[in-house]
Amino acid sequence: MTSTLPFPFQLRPPQAGDRAGAYAVCLKTGNFGQDGEPFYRDDPEALGRVFVGPAATARRGRPHARRQLQQAMAPLCGWGGGGG
């Protein structure tokens, strides 16, 4: 199921190729909502492994609980996992 958001955004279930985009969003917001890249130059996937990886694993079998935010014709720009 895909939710309707103002153009050009789309909220959708996760897809197979979303890992890199979700890790990138995590890194770019990893400093209290600001760019965390300067703090993780040695290991840019560190935040993704801590926050995205466990969320993806916990949501297996419950894809309705996780959503990806994508801008039309652009890479993934957000992700989230709900309770339940």
PyMOL Python script that loads the backbone (N, CA, C, O; Angstrom):
from pymol import cmd

cmd.read_pdbstr("""\
ATOM      1  N   MET A   1       0.843  -1.176   0.000  1.00  0.00           N
ATOM      2  CA  MET A   1       0.000   0.000   0.000  1.00  0.00           C
ATOM      3  C   MET A   1       0.887   1.237   0.000  1.00  0.00           C
ATOM      4  O   MET A   1       1.858   1.305   0.753  1.00  0.00           O
ATOM      5  N   THR A   2       0.565   2.201  -0.828  1.00  0.00           N
ATOM      6  CA  THR A   2       1.309   3.441  -0.929  1.00  0.00           C
ATOM      7  C   THR A   2       0.409   4.576  -0.476  1.00  0.00           C
ATOM      8  O   THR A   2      -0.740   4.670  -0.906  1.00  0.00           O
ATOM      9  N   SER A   3       0.930   5.446   0.399  1.00  0.00           N
ATOM     10  CA  SER A   3       0.146   6.572   0.897  1.00  0.00           C
ATOM     11  C   SER A   3       0.293   7.766  -0.026  1.00  0.00           C
ATOM     12  O   SER A   3       1.309   7.925  -0.702  1.00  0.00           O
ATOM     13  N   THR A   4      -0.729   8.600  -0.047  1.00  0.00           N
ATOM     14  CA  THR A   4      -0.703   9.797  -0.869  1.00  0.00           C
ATOM     15  C   THR A   4      -0.167  10.964  -0.052  1.00  0.00           C
ATOM     16  O   THR A   4      -0.701  11.290   1.008  1.00  0.00           O
ATOM     17  N   LEU A   5       0.882  11.582  -0.550  1.00  0.00           N
ATOM     18  CA  LEU A   5       1.493  12.762   0.056  1.00  0.00           C
ATOM     19  C   LEU A   5       1.550  13.850  -0.998  1.00  0.00           C
ATOM     20  O   LEU A   5       1.366  13.568  -2.182  1.00  0.00           O
ATOM     21  N   PRO A   6       1.804  15.102  -0.592  1.00  0.00           N
ATOM     22  CA  PRO A   6       1.927  16.163  -1.593  1.00  0.00           C
ATOM     23  C   PRO A   6       3.022  15.824  -2.607  1.00  0.00           C
ATOM     24  O   PRO A   6       4.083  15.313  -2.250  1.00  0.00           O
ATOM     25  N   PHE A   7       2.744  16.115  -3.859  1.00  0.00           N
ATOM     26  CA  PHE A   7       3.736  15.897  -4.915  1.00  0.00           C
ATOM     27  C   PHE A   7       4.995  16.649  -4.551  1.00  0.00           C
ATOM     28  O   PHE A   7       4.879  17.787  -4.096  1.00  0.00           O
ATOM     29  N   PRO A   8       6.146  16.128  -4.706  1.00  0.00           N
ATOM     30  CA  PRO A   8       6.513  14.918  -5.426  1.00  0.00           C
ATOM     31  C   PRO A   8       6.872  13.766  -4.498  1.00  0.00           C
ATOM     32  O   PRO A   8       7.639  12.889  -4.895  1.00  0.00           O
ATOM     33  N   PHE A   9       6.347  13.735  -3.277  1.00  0.00           N
ATOM     34  CA  PHE A   9       6.737  12.698  -2.322  1.00  0.00           C
ATOM     35  C   PHE A   9       5.797  11.508  -2.345  1.00  0.00           C
ATOM     36  O   PHE A   9       4.610  11.633  -2.645  1.00  0.00           O
ATOM     37  N   GLN A  10       6.354  10.355  -2.022  1.00  0.00           N
ATOM     38  CA  GLN A  10       5.592   9.108  -1.969  1.00  0.00           C
ATOM     39  C   GLN A  10       6.058   8.332  -0.744  1.00  0.00           C
ATOM     40  O   GLN A  10       7.258   8.148  -0.542  1.00  0.00           O
ATOM     41  N   LEU A  11       5.126   7.883   0.061  1.00  0.00           N
ATOM     42  CA  LEU A  11       5.403   7.029   1.205  1.00  0.00           C
ATOM     43  C   LEU A  11       5.029   5.608   0.788  1.00  0.00           C
ATOM     44  O   LEU A  11       3.884   5.336   0.427  1.00  0.00           O
ATOM     45  N   ARG A  12       6.010   4.708   0.843  1.00  0.00           N
ATOM     46  CA  ARG A  12       5.792   3.374   0.297  1.00  0.00           C
ATOM     47  C   ARG A  12       6.458   2.315   1.162  1.00  0.00           C
ATOM     48  O   ARG A  12       7.312   2.634   1.989  1.00  0.00           O
ATOM     49  N   PRO A  13       6.077   1.073   0.977  1.00  0.00           N
ATOM     50  CA  PRO A  13       6.753  -0.019   1.678  1.00  0.00           C
ATOM     51  C   PRO A  13       8.206  -0.123   1.210  1.00  0.00           C
ATOM     52  O   PRO A  13       8.532   0.335   0.115  1.00  0.00           O
ATOM     53  N   PRO A  14       9.069  -0.711   2.011  1.00  0.00           N
ATOM     54  CA  PRO A  14      10.465  -0.859   1.609  1.00  0.00           C
ATOM     55  C   PRO A  14      10.608  -1.767   0.393  1.00  0.00           C
ATOM     56  O   PRO A  14       9.806  -2.673   0.165  1.00  0.00           O
ATOM     57  N   GLN A  15      11.651  -1.493  -0.375  1.00  0.00           N
ATOM     58  CA  GLN A  15      11.971  -2.308  -1.546  1.00  0.00           C
ATOM     59  C   GLN A  15      13.390  -2.845  -1.407  1.00  0.00           C
ATOM     60  O   GLN A  15      14.167  -2.374  -0.577  1.00  0.00           O
ATOM     61  N   ALA A  16      13.709  -3.817  -2.216  1.00  0.00           N
ATOM     62  CA  ALA A  16      14.994  -4.511  -2.106  1.00  0.00           C
ATOM     63  C   ALA A  16      16.204  -3.579  -2.163  1.00  0.00           C
ATOM     64  O   ALA A  16      17.179  -3.827  -1.453  1.00  0.00           O
ATOM     65  N   GLY A  17      16.187  -2.545  -2.953  1.00  0.00           N
ATOM     66  CA  GLY A  17      17.358  -1.687  -3.123  1.00  0.00           C
ATOM     67  C   GLY A  17      17.409  -0.483  -2.210  1.00  0.00           C
ATOM     68  O   GLY A  17      18.140   0.463  -2.504  1.00  0.00           O
ATOM     69  N   ASP A  18      16.661  -0.473  -1.108  1.00  0.00           N
ATOM     70  CA  ASP A  18      16.572   0.713  -0.257  1.00  0.00           C
ATOM     71  C   ASP A  18      17.689   0.859   0.778  1.00  0.00           C
ATOM     72  O   ASP A  18      17.821   1.926   1.377  1.00  0.00           O
ATOM     73  N   ARG A  19      18.484  -0.164   1.002  1.00  0.00           N
ATOM     74  CA  ARG A  19      19.463  -0.139   2.084  1.00  0.00           C
ATOM     75  C   ARG A  19      20.419   1.048   1.977  1.00  0.00           C
ATOM     76  O   ARG A  19      20.586   1.786   2.948  1.00  0.00           O
ATOM     77  N   ALA A  20      21.043   1.245   0.827  1.00  0.00           N
ATOM     78  CA  ALA A  20      22.026   2.318   0.674  1.00  0.00           C
ATOM     79  C   ALA A  20      21.394   3.689   0.916  1.00  0.00           C
ATOM     80  O   ALA A  20      21.999   4.548   1.559  1.00  0.00           O
ATOM     81  N   GLY A  21      20.189   3.894   0.405  1.00  0.00           N
ATOM     82  CA  GLY A  21      19.511   5.168   0.602  1.00  0.00           C
ATOM     83  C   GLY A  21      19.154   5.416   2.057  1.00  0.00           C
ATOM     84  O   GLY A  21      19.306   6.531   2.556  1.00  0.00           O
ATOM     85  N   ALA A  22      18.678   4.380   2.741  1.00  0.00           N
ATOM     86  CA  ALA A  22      18.333   4.520   4.158  1.00  0.00           C
ATOM     87  C   ALA A  22      19.583   4.793   4.998  1.00  0.00           C
ATOM     88  O   ALA A  22      19.542   5.596   5.930  1.00  0.00           O
ATOM     89  N   TYR A  23      20.687   4.130   4.671  1.00  0.00           N
ATOM     90  CA  TYR A  23      21.949   4.389   5.372  1.00  0.00           C
ATOM     91  C   TYR A  23      22.402   5.833   5.130  1.00  0.00           C
ATOM     92  O   TYR A  23      22.886   6.493   6.050  1.00  0.00           O
ATOM     93  N   ALA A  24      22.249   6.323   3.902  1.00  0.00           N
ATOM     94  CA  ALA A  24      22.653   7.694   3.579  1.00  0.00           C
ATOM     95  C   ALA A  24      21.810   8.719   4.343  1.00  0.00           C
ATOM     96  O   ALA A  24      22.345   9.707   4.845  1.00  0.00           O
ATOM     97  N   VAL A  25      20.501   8.490   4.434  1.00  0.00           N
ATOM     98  CA  VAL A  25      19.626   9.387   5.201  1.00  0.00           C
ATOM     99  C   VAL A  25      20.049   9.388   6.665  1.00  0.00           C
ATOM    100  O   VAL A  25      20.098  10.442   7.300  1.00  0.00           O
ATOM    101  N   CYS A  26      20.351   8.225   7.193  1.00  0.00           N
ATOM    102  CA  CYS A  26      20.789   8.102   8.582  1.00  0.00           C
ATOM    103  C   CYS A  26      22.071   8.910   8.816  1.00  0.00           C
ATOM    104  O   CYS A  26      22.180   9.615   9.820  1.00  0.00           O
ATOM    105  N   LEU A  27      23.023   8.814   7.912  1.00  0.00           N
ATOM    106  CA  LEU A  27      24.279   9.558   8.033  1.00  0.00           C
ATOM    107  C   LEU A  27      24.042  11.062   7.923  1.00  0.00           C
ATOM    108  O   LEU A  27      24.599  11.836   8.701  1.00  0.00           O
ATOM    109  N   LYS A  28      23.218  11.478   6.962  1.00  0.00           N
ATOM    110  CA  LYS A  28      22.986  12.910   6.731  1.00  0.00           C
ATOM    111  C   LYS A  28      22.163  13.573   7.827  1.00  0.00           C
ATOM    112  O   LYS A  28      22.101  14.800   7.889  1.00  0.00           O
ATOM    113  N   THR A  29      21.527  12.782   8.694  1.00  0.00           N
ATOM    114  CA  THR A  29      20.756  13.345   9.806  1.00  0.00           C
ATOM    115  C   THR A  29      21.323  12.901  11.154  1.00  0.00           C
ATOM    116  O   THR A  29      20.685  13.078  12.191  1.00  0.00           O
ATOM    117  N   GLY A  30      22.515  12.328  11.131  1.00  0.00           N
ATOM    118  CA  GLY A  30      23.099  11.698  12.305  1.00  0.00           C
ATOM    119  C   GLY A  30      23.687  12.618  13.360  1.00  0.00           C
ATOM    120  O   GLY A  30      24.204  12.139  14.369  1.00  0.00           O
ATOM    121  N   ASN A  31      23.621  13.907  13.156  1.00  0.00           N
ATOM    122  CA  ASN A  31      24.109  14.874  14.136  1.00  0.00           C
ATOM    123  C   ASN A  31      22.921  15.705  14.618  1.00  0.00           C
ATOM    124  O   ASN A  31      22.826  16.900  14.337  1.00  0.00           O
ATOM    125  N   PHE A  32      22.027  15.057  15.343  1.00  0.00           N
ATOM    126  CA  PHE A  32      20.816  15.723  15.862  1.00  0.00           C
ATOM    127  C   PHE A  32      20.032  16.399  14.744  1.00  0.00           C
ATOM    128  O   PHE A  32      19.606  17.545  14.882  1.00  0.00           O
ATOM    129  N   GLY A  33      19.844  15.690  13.646  1.00  0.00           N
ATOM    130  CA  GLY A  33      19.095  16.200  12.506  1.00  0.00           C
ATOM    131  C   GLY A  33      19.945  16.918  11.481  1.00  0.00           C
ATOM    132  O   GLY A  33      19.461  17.256  10.401  1.00  0.00           O
ATOM    133  N   GLN A  34      21.180  17.150  11.796  1.00  0.00           N
ATOM    134  CA  GLN A  34      22.113  17.793  10.871  1.00  0.00           C
ATOM    135  C   GLN A  34      23.055  16.743  10.296  1.00  0.00           C
ATOM    136  O   GLN A  34      23.014  15.580  10.698  1.00  0.00           O
ATOM    137  N   ASP A  35      23.889  17.145   9.374  1.00  0.00           N
ATOM    138  CA  ASP A  35      24.813  16.234   8.700  1.00  0.00           C
ATOM    139  C   ASP A  35      25.799  15.604   9.679  1.00  0.00           C
ATOM    140  O   ASP A  35      26.569  16.309  10.331  1.00  0.00           O
ATOM    141  N   GLY A  36      25.775  14.293   9.780  1.00  0.00           N
ATOM    142  CA  GLY A  36      26.681  13.580  10.670  1.00  0.00           C
ATOM    143  C   GLY A  36      27.949  13.104   9.988  1.00  0.00           C
ATOM    144  O   GLY A  36      28.804  12.487  10.623  1.00  0.00           O
ATOM    145  N   GLU A  37      28.078  13.385   8.693  1.00  0.00           N
ATOM    146  CA  GLU A  37      29.218  12.893   7.930  1.00  0.00           C
ATOM    147  C   GLU A  37      30.578  13.268   8.516  1.00  0.00           C
ATOM    148  O   GLU A  37      31.477  12.427   8.525  1.00  0.00           O
ATOM    149  N   PRO A  38      30.766  14.499   9.005  1.00  0.00           N
ATOM    150  CA  PRO A  38      32.084  14.836   9.564  1.00  0.00           C
ATOM    151  C   PRO A  38      32.486  13.972  10.757  1.00  0.00           C
ATOM    152  O   PRO A  38      33.675  13.814  11.031  1.00  0.00           O
ATOM    153  N   PHE A  39      31.519  13.418  11.460  1.00  0.00           N
ATOM    154  CA  PHE A  39      31.804  12.615  12.645  1.00  0.00           C
ATOM    155  C   PHE A  39      32.035  11.140  12.326  1.00  0.00           C
ATOM    156  O   PHE A  39      32.524  10.390  13.171  1.00  0.00           O
ATOM    157  N   TYR A  40      31.685  10.723  11.111  1.00  0.00           N
ATOM    158  CA  TYR A  40      31.747   9.306  10.752  1.00  0.00           C
ATOM    159  C   TYR A  40      32.536   9.079   9.460  1.00  0.00           C
ATOM    160  O   TYR A  40      32.220   8.171   8.691  1.00  0.00           O
ATOM    161  N   ARG A  41      33.542   9.887   9.225  1.00  0.00           N
ATOM    162  CA  ARG A  41      34.349   9.747   8.002  1.00  0.00           C
ATOM    163  C   ARG A  41      35.033   8.389   7.921  1.00  0.00           C
ATOM    164  O   ARG A  41      35.163   7.828   6.833  1.00  0.00           O
ATOM    165  N   ASP A  42      35.470   7.858   9.048  1.00  0.00           N
ATOM    166  CA  ASP A  42      36.164   6.570   9.051  1.00  0.00           C
ATOM    167  C   ASP A  42      35.222   5.387   8.834  1.00  0.00           C
ATOM    168  O   ASP A  42      35.650   4.328   8.376  1.00  0.00           O
ATOM    169  N   ASP A  43      33.962   5.562   9.157  1.00  0.00           N
ATOM    170  CA  ASP A  43      32.988   4.479   9.022  1.00  0.00           C
ATOM    171  C   ASP A  43      31.613   5.061   8.705  1.00  0.00           C
ATOM    172  O   ASP A  43      30.755   5.125   9.586  1.00  0.00           O
ATOM    173  N   PRO A  44      31.390   5.484   7.462  1.00  0.00           N
ATOM    174  CA  PRO A  44      30.122   6.142   7.120  1.00  0.00           C
ATOM    175  C   PRO A  44      28.878   5.263   7.250  1.00  0.00           C
ATOM    176  O   PRO A  44      27.762   5.783   7.237  1.00  0.00           O
ATOM    177  N   GLU A  45      29.039   3.961   7.374  1.00  0.00           N
ATOM    178  CA  GLU A  45      27.876   3.077   7.531  1.00  0.00           C
ATOM    179  C   GLU A  45      27.552   2.779   8.991  1.00  0.00           C
ATOM    180  O   GLU A  45      26.614   2.034   9.276  1.00  0.00           O
ATOM    181  N   ALA A  46      28.314   3.350   9.916  1.00  0.00           N
ATOM    182  CA  ALA A  46      28.137   3.038  11.341  1.00  0.00           C
ATOM    183  C   ALA A  46      26.715   3.327  11.825  1.00  0.00           C
ATOM    184  O   ALA A  46      26.094   2.465  12.446  1.00  0.00           O
ATOM    185  N   LEU A  47      26.197   4.507  11.555  1.00  0.00           N
ATOM    186  CA  LEU A  47      24.847   4.845  12.018  1.00  0.00           C
ATOM    187  C   LEU A  47      23.797   3.952  11.368  1.00  0.00           C
ATOM    188  O   LEU A  47      22.842   3.532  12.022  1.00  0.00           O
ATOM    189  N   GLY A  48      23.973   3.666  10.098  1.00  0.00           N
ATOM    190  CA  GLY A  48      23.038   2.787   9.405  1.00  0.00           C
ATOM    191  C   GLY A  48      22.992   1.403  10.027  1.00  0.00           C
ATOM    192  O   GLY A  48      21.920   0.817  10.177  1.00  0.00           O
ATOM    193  N   ARG A  49      24.157   0.882  10.389  1.00  0.00           N
ATOM    194  CA  ARG A  49      24.189  -0.440  11.022  1.00  0.00           C
ATOM    195  C   ARG A  49      23.498  -0.432  12.376  1.00  0.00           C
ATOM    196  O   ARG A  49      22.887  -1.423  12.774  1.00  0.00           O
ATOM    197  N   VAL A  50      23.596   0.684  13.078  1.00  0.00           N
ATOM    198  CA  VAL A  50      22.986   0.775  14.409  1.00  0.00           C
ATOM    199  C   VAL A  50      21.477   0.990  14.317  1.00  0.00           C
ATOM    200  O   VAL A  50      20.720   0.358  15.054  1.00  0.00           O
ATOM    201  N   PHE A  51      21.032   1.868  13.429  1.00  0.00           N
ATOM    202  CA  PHE A  51      19.619   2.254  13.403  1.00  0.00           C
ATOM    203  C   PHE A  51      18.804   1.615  12.281  1.00  0.00           C
ATOM    204  O   PHE A  51      17.685   1.165  12.526  1.00  0.00           O
ATOM    205  N   VAL A  52      19.324   1.562  11.074  1.00  0.00           N
ATOM    206  CA  VAL A  52      18.564   1.018   9.942  1.00  0.00           C
ATOM    207  C   VAL A  52      18.546  -0.506   9.972  1.00  0.00           C
ATOM    208  O   VAL A  52      17.487  -1.119   9.834  1.00  0.00           O
ATOM    209  N   GLY A  53      19.710  -1.116  10.150  1.00  0.00           N
ATOM    210  CA  GLY A  53      19.805  -2.579  10.145  1.00  0.00           C
ATOM    211  C   GLY A  53      18.870  -3.249  11.131  1.00  0.00           C
ATOM    212  O   GLY A  53      18.091  -4.117  10.737  1.00  0.00           O
ATOM    213  N   PRO A  54      18.919  -2.871  12.416  1.00  0.00           N
ATOM    214  CA  PRO A  54      18.005  -3.497  13.382  1.00  0.00           C
ATOM    215  C   PRO A  54      16.530  -3.242  13.078  1.00  0.00           C
ATOM    216  O   PRO A  54      15.693  -4.117  13.303  1.00  0.00           O
ATOM    217  N   ALA A  55      16.206  -2.060  12.571  1.00  0.00           N
ATOM    218  CA  ALA A  55      14.811  -1.764  12.229  1.00  0.00           C
ATOM    219  C   ALA A  55      14.348  -2.667  11.096  1.00  0.00           C
ATOM    220  O   ALA A  55      13.226  -3.173  11.117  1.00  0.00           O
ATOM    221  N   ALA A  56      15.203  -2.866  10.120  1.00  0.00           N
ATOM    222  CA  ALA A  56      14.840  -3.730   8.993  1.00  0.00           C
ATOM    223  C   ALA A  56      14.646  -5.165   9.454  1.00  0.00           C
ATOM    224  O   ALA A  56      13.707  -5.836   9.028  1.00  0.00           O
ATOM    225  N   THR A  57      15.522  -5.631  10.313  1.00  0.00           N
ATOM    226  CA  THR A  57      15.427  -6.993  10.818  1.00  0.00           C
ATOM    227  C   THR A  57      14.182  -7.171  11.678  1.00  0.00           C
ATOM    228  O   THR A  57      13.494  -8.187  11.569  1.00  0.00           O
ATOM    229  N   ALA A  58      13.887  -6.200  12.526  1.00  0.00           N
ATOM    230  CA  ALA A  58      12.729  -6.293  13.420  1.00  0.00           C
ATOM    231  C   ALA A  58      11.417  -6.250  12.654  1.00  0.00           C
ATOM    232  O   ALA A  58      10.414  -6.786  13.125  1.00  0.00           O
ATOM    233  N   ARG A  59      11.402  -5.627  11.489  1.00  0.00           N
ATOM    234  CA  ARG A  59      10.164  -5.465  10.736  1.00  0.00           C
ATOM    235  C   ARG A  59       9.912  -6.579   9.725  1.00  0.00           C
ATOM    236  O   ARG A  59       8.862  -6.594   9.083  1.00  0.00           O
ATOM    237  N   ARG A  60      10.844  -7.504   9.571  1.00  0.00           N
ATOM    238  CA  ARG A  60      10.616  -8.611   8.630  1.00  0.00           C
ATOM    239  C   ARG A  60       9.337  -9.338   9.011  1.00  0.00           C
ATOM    240  O   ARG A  60       9.086  -9.623  10.182  1.00  0.00           O
ATOM    241  N   GLY A  61       8.554  -9.622   8.020  1.00  0.00           N
ATOM    242  CA  GLY A  61       7.291 -10.293   8.279  1.00  0.00           C
ATOM    243  C   GLY A  61       6.179  -9.315   8.628  1.00  0.00           C
ATOM    244  O   GLY A  61       5.009  -9.692   8.699  1.00  0.00           O
ATOM    245  N   ARG A  62       6.548  -8.061   8.845  1.00  0.00           N
ATOM    246  CA  ARG A  62       5.556  -7.005   9.136  1.00  0.00           C
ATOM    247  C   ARG A  62       5.878  -5.782   8.282  1.00  0.00           C
ATOM    248  O   ARG A  62       6.137  -4.711   8.831  1.00  0.00           O
ATOM    249  N   PRO A  63       5.869  -5.909   6.949  1.00  0.00           N
ATOM    250  CA  PRO A  63       6.258  -4.795   6.092  1.00  0.00           C
ATOM    251  C   PRO A  63       5.359  -3.572   6.236  1.00  0.00           C
ATOM    252  O   PRO A  63       5.756  -2.464   5.875  1.00  0.00           O
ATOM    253  N   HIS A  64       4.149  -3.767   6.763  1.00  0.00           N
ATOM    254  CA  HIS A  64       3.241  -2.641   6.962  1.00  0.00           C
ATOM    255  C   HIS A  64       3.765  -1.676   8.031  1.00  0.00           C
ATOM    256  O   HIS A  64       3.344  -0.520   8.084  1.00  0.00           O
ATOM    257  N   ALA A  65       4.676  -2.145   8.874  1.00  0.00           N
ATOM    258  CA  ALA A  65       5.171  -1.333   9.980  1.00  0.00           C
ATOM    259  C   ALA A  65       6.336  -0.437   9.583  1.00  0.00           C
ATOM    260  O   ALA A  65       6.794   0.373  10.390  1.00  0.00           O
ATOM    261  N   ARG A  66       6.817  -0.568   8.366  1.00  0.00           N
ATOM    262  CA  ARG A  66       7.970   0.212   7.941  1.00  0.00           C
ATOM    263  C   ARG A  66       7.648   0.921   6.636  1.00  0.00           C
ATOM    264  O   ARG A  66       7.014   0.346   5.751  1.00  0.00           O
ATOM    265  N   ARG A  67       8.083   2.161   6.516  1.00  0.00           N
ATOM    266  CA  ARG A  67       7.806   2.939   5.317  1.00  0.00           C
ATOM    267  C   ARG A  67       9.059   3.681   4.866  1.00  0.00           C
ATOM    268  O   ARG A  67       9.918   4.032   5.675  1.00  0.00           O
ATOM    269  N   GLN A  68       9.143   3.911   3.569  1.00  0.00           N
ATOM    270  CA  GLN A  68      10.221   4.666   2.969  1.00  0.00           C
ATOM    271  C   GLN A  68       9.607   5.911   2.337  1.00  0.00           C
ATOM    272  O   GLN A  68       8.516   5.852   1.771  1.00  0.00           O
ATOM    273  N   LEU A  69      10.312   7.037   2.434  1.00  0.00           N
ATOM    274  CA  LEU A  69       9.862   8.276   1.810  1.00  0.00           C
ATOM    275  C   LEU A  69      10.734   8.523   0.603  1.00  0.00           C
ATOM    276  O   LEU A  69      11.959   8.585   0.705  1.00  0.00           O
ATOM    277  N   GLN A  70      10.094   8.663  -0.537  1.00  0.00           N
ATOM    278  CA  GLN A  70      10.840   8.873  -1.773  1.00  0.00           C
ATOM    279  C   GLN A  70      10.281  10.079  -2.494  1.00  0.00           C
ATOM    280  O   GLN A  70       9.071  10.305  -2.536  1.00  0.00           O
ATOM    281  N   GLN A  71      11.197  10.848  -3.060  1.00  0.00           N
ATOM    282  CA  GLN A  71      10.817  11.980  -3.888  1.00  0.00           C
ATOM    283  C   GLN A  71      10.735  11.486  -5.321  1.00  0.00           C
ATOM    284  O   GLN A  71      11.558  10.669  -5.736  1.00  0.00           O
ATOM    285  N   ALA A  72       9.769  11.958  -6.080  1.00  0.00           N
ATOM    286  CA  ALA A  72       9.601  11.500  -7.454  1.00  0.00           C
ATOM    287  C   ALA A  72      10.896  11.629  -8.228  1.00  0.00           C
ATOM    288  O   ALA A  72      11.541  12.678  -8.214  1.00  0.00           O
ATOM    289  N   MET A  73      11.271  10.557  -8.902  1.00  0.00           N
ATOM    290  CA  MET A  73      12.459  10.532  -9.755  1.00  0.00           C
ATOM    291  C   MET A  73      13.750  10.843  -9.003  1.00  0.00           C
ATOM    292  O   MET A  73      14.711  11.326  -9.602  1.00  0.00           O
ATOM    293  N   ALA A  74      13.783  10.576  -7.709  1.00  0.00           N
ATOM    294  CA  ALA A  74      14.969  10.855  -6.894  1.00  0.00           C
ATOM    295  C   ALA A  74      15.205   9.677  -5.950  1.00  0.00           C
ATOM    296  O   ALA A  74      14.339   8.817  -5.787  1.00  0.00           O
ATOM    297  N   PRO A  75      16.381   9.647  -5.334  1.00  0.00           N
ATOM    298  CA  PRO A  75      16.643   8.563  -4.386  1.00  0.00           C
ATOM    299  C   PRO A  75      15.804   8.691  -3.116  1.00  0.00           C
ATOM    300  O   PRO A  75      15.141   9.701  -2.884  1.00  0.00           O
ATOM    301  N   LEU A  76      15.853   7.671  -2.331  1.00  0.00           N
ATOM    302  CA  LEU A  76      15.178   7.639  -1.044  1.00  0.00           C
ATOM    303  C   LEU A  76      15.562   8.864  -0.212  1.00  0.00           C
ATOM    304  O   LEU A  76      16.734   9.238  -0.172  1.00  0.00           O
ATOM    305  N   CYS A  77      14.601   9.485   0.443  1.00  0.00           N
ATOM    306  CA  CYS A  77      14.921  10.682   1.235  1.00  0.00           C
ATOM    307  C   CYS A  77      14.477  10.552   2.680  1.00  0.00           C
ATOM    308  O   CYS A  77      14.622  11.510   3.440  1.00  0.00           O
ATOM    309  N   GLY A  78      13.942   9.409   3.093  1.00  0.00           N
ATOM    310  CA  GLY A  78      13.576   9.196   4.488  1.00  0.00           C
ATOM    311  C   GLY A  78      13.070   7.787   4.711  1.00  0.00           C
ATOM    312  O   GLY A  78      12.716   7.091   3.760  1.00  0.00           O
ATOM    313  N   TRP A  79      13.035   7.371   5.946  1.00  0.00           N
ATOM    314  CA  TRP A  79      12.543   6.046   6.297  1.00  0.00           C
ATOM    315  C   TRP A  79      12.047   6.077   7.729  1.00  0.00           C
ATOM    316  O   TRP A  79      12.423   6.961   8.499  1.00  0.00           O
ATOM    317  N   GLY A  80      11.223   5.141   8.085  1.00  0.00           N
ATOM    318  CA  GLY A  80      10.741   5.054   9.449  1.00  0.00           C
ATOM    319  C   GLY A  80      10.087   3.721   9.722  1.00  0.00           C
ATOM    320  O   GLY A  80       9.633   3.035   8.807  1.00  0.00           O
ATOM    321  N   GLY A  81      10.044   3.367  10.973  1.00  0.00           N
ATOM    322  CA  GLY A  81       9.396   2.136  11.379  1.00  0.00           C
ATOM    323  C   GLY A  81       8.426   2.431  12.502  1.00  0.00           C
ATOM    324  O   GLY A  81       8.793   3.066  13.491  1.00  0.00           O
ATOM    325  N   GLY A  82       7.215   1.985  12.364  1.00  0.00           N
ATOM    326  CA  GLY A  82       6.220   2.225  13.399  1.00  0.00           C
ATOM    327  C   GLY A  82       6.097   1.057  14.346  1.00  0.00           C
ATOM    328  O   GLY A  82       6.641  -0.020  14.102  1.00  0.00           O
ATOM    329  N   GLY A  83       5.397   1.273  15.401  1.00  0.00           N
ATOM    330  CA  GLY A  83       5.156   0.197  16.363  1.00  0.00           C
ATOM    331  C   GLY A  83       4.083  -0.734  15.852  1.00  0.00           C
ATOM    332  O   GLY A  83       3.465  -0.503  14.812  1.00  0.00           O
ATOM    333  N   GLY A  84       3.883  -1.773  16.599  1.00  0.00           N
ATOM    334  CA  GLY A  84       2.789  -2.674  16.265  1.00  0.00           C
ATOM    335  C   GLY A  84       3.235  -3.778  15.466  1.00  0.00           C
ATOM    336  O   GLY A  84       2.434  -4.636  15.096  1.00  0.00           O
TER     337      GLY A  84
END
""", "prot")
cmd.dss("prot")
cmd.show_as("cartoon", "prot")
cmd.util.cbc("prot")
cmd.orient("prot")
